[in-house]
């Protein structure tokens, strides 16, 4: 304390006494120093503070304006599901003898076959009534509400409540689980407040947004944040690339709008990334441009018709890109072309890398899927592919996505006995003929089976293991051990080779290359 008390007195002495002794030329400079510490400096400081306050007030007004524009069209969506008998197994579900009691909950994936043995809900073993609360946004004055599929899925009755207190019963619910979107048509509604829909393609990381909804049943709650990421993928929703935001999103916000500062809806709040079930700084919203397309089809046709090429695709690793001559790992690698599909008819080949569709660049599999699904059905589309290092232009007439796309499943069982094999020490893999397997999981596909891999070999490091079917080495099909041996002995682990392989989950492309 004593040291601090001396500083003002010392400064006073320096300021007053030497000023009498300095040359006249220094007087103007010192006067400037004193002026900087005087009323003018305080005025400058006050001006800077006032300017900062003005900016903050302007931003506050922008948030207020956006909220005032959007909140009248944001609704509470209440869903009710009646008690039902619970299915004891999947066969009962198929026969209509009950419903999986975990349907629509996080436990559905764990109990796909219904109730576990010895487990009952209630005295009669049935599924109890369920209720839920979410959010939605009015997109048509005649009474059409856009929300999430998971908010209304499985509901027997849906009630929508407006901010002004009016309530409406849902007369029709159309859903698209693939994008987690739904539209609800209200009974007896007219002249409802409608949200303005923006353009989510114009959003940039760092843009201000507000999330509006009913978290924890706290109606018409507004939280602010920025767009913190774009093009995010969530495994549970296969047909959407999400906006990421740090605006607080909590249970009950689902289906509500993400709004820009102009009061336009730019996304539909859908999910949070959380270890606790509550807000932890990361939320996700479906871009409104996708929601417009999906909801338009649901309203017009009751379902969503998506375009279909008929290929299996995968992302491209750095090593794979170098091998295929692809820059920046951009594009979607074709791992399988289904016969009789638009891709097959247009001449798409396995190992092609699709890099463009109708002039739009393709960054990866999800990017290609998005643009193809929304493309005109039955129309010709220009597709750019890289094939053997050169670009090829193809014309493809997109067809509707089949309702049921075949999914191969099942395990692989090996038969006893000793079969002819071939072992490549360089690649650390041994194969045998496919026909040595009595119960074939790969009916309709030719190739050789991997019998074993060296634990530290090239094949093992690439993720291959016993039971994988090798169909091609590069572009060359291998249907026997002899063909595999002849093809692989011409290759080098230093340069790397591409294997087209198949597992019970489908086709993929694997690069075998030494990394040491």
Secondary structure as UniProt FT lines:
FT   HELIX           2..16
FT   HELIX           18..20
FT   HELIX           24..36
FT   HELIX           39..71
FT   TURN            72..73
FT   STRAND          74..81
FT   STRAND          84..86
FT   HELIX           90..94
FT   TURN            95..96
FT   TURN            101..104
FT   TURN            106..110
FT   TURN            112..113
FT   TURN            117..118
FT   TURN            122..125
FT   STRAND          126..127
FT   STRAND          130..140
FT   TURN            141..143
FT   STRAND          144..148
FT   HELIX           149..152
FT   TURN            153..154
FT   STRAND          157..161
FT   TURN            163..164
FT   STRAND          167..176
FT   TURN            177..180
FT   STRAND          181..186
FT   TURN            187..188
FT   STRAND          196..197
FT   HELIX           200..202
FT   TURN            205..206
FT   STRAND          208..213
FT   HELIX           215..217
FT   STRAND          221..234
FT   TURN            235..236
FT   STRAND          237..245
FT   TURN            251..252
FT   TURN            254..255
FT   STRAND          257..259
FT   TURN            261..262
FT   STRAND          264..272
FT   STRAND          283..287
FT   HELIX           288..301
FT   STRAND          307..308
FT   STRAND          311..314
FT   HELIX           318..324
FT   TURN            328..329
FT   STRAND          332..337
FT   TURN            339..340
FT   HELIX           342..346
FT   TURN            350..351
FT   STRAND          353..357
FT   TURN            358..359
FT   STRAND          360..361
FT   HELIX           365..373
FT   TURN            377..378
FT   STRAND          380..387
FT   TURN            388..389
FT   STRAND          390..397
FT   STRAND          399..400
FT   STRAND          421..424
FT   TURN            425..428
FT   STRAND          429..433
FT   HELIX           434..436
FT   TURN            441..444
FT   STRAND          448..453
FT   TURN            455..456
FT   HELIX           458..461
FT   TURN            462..463
FT   TURN            466..467
FT   STRAND          469..473
FT   TURN            474..475
FT   STRAND          476..477
FT   HELIX           481..488
FT   TURN            489..490
FT   TURN            493..495
FT   STRAND          497..503
FT   TURN            504..505
FT   STRAND          506..512
//
